[in-house]
């Protein structure tokens, strides 16, 4: 399982999908498992080389979950309510 993050409102150009978490899961035919993956503030950030800081911009993000980048099976949105900056 792979989790991608998309930031459609970013103030700078970012990739369409950024891989942020994954887990390798072995399943037998018909078997189901629950997998928990976490997305942290760091996964939402980009590096601002002019300021020398990491930035996680407030705004709406999209989560994309799938077997691969070409095989997205579920999506969801969430909002980061405040912009944060921190040194590297």
Buried (B, 14 or more C-beta within 10 A) or exposed (E): BBBBBBBEEBEEEBEEBBBBBEEEEEEEEEEEEEEEEEBEEEBBBBEEEEEEBBBBBEBEBBBBBBEEEEEBEEEEEEEBEEEBEEEE
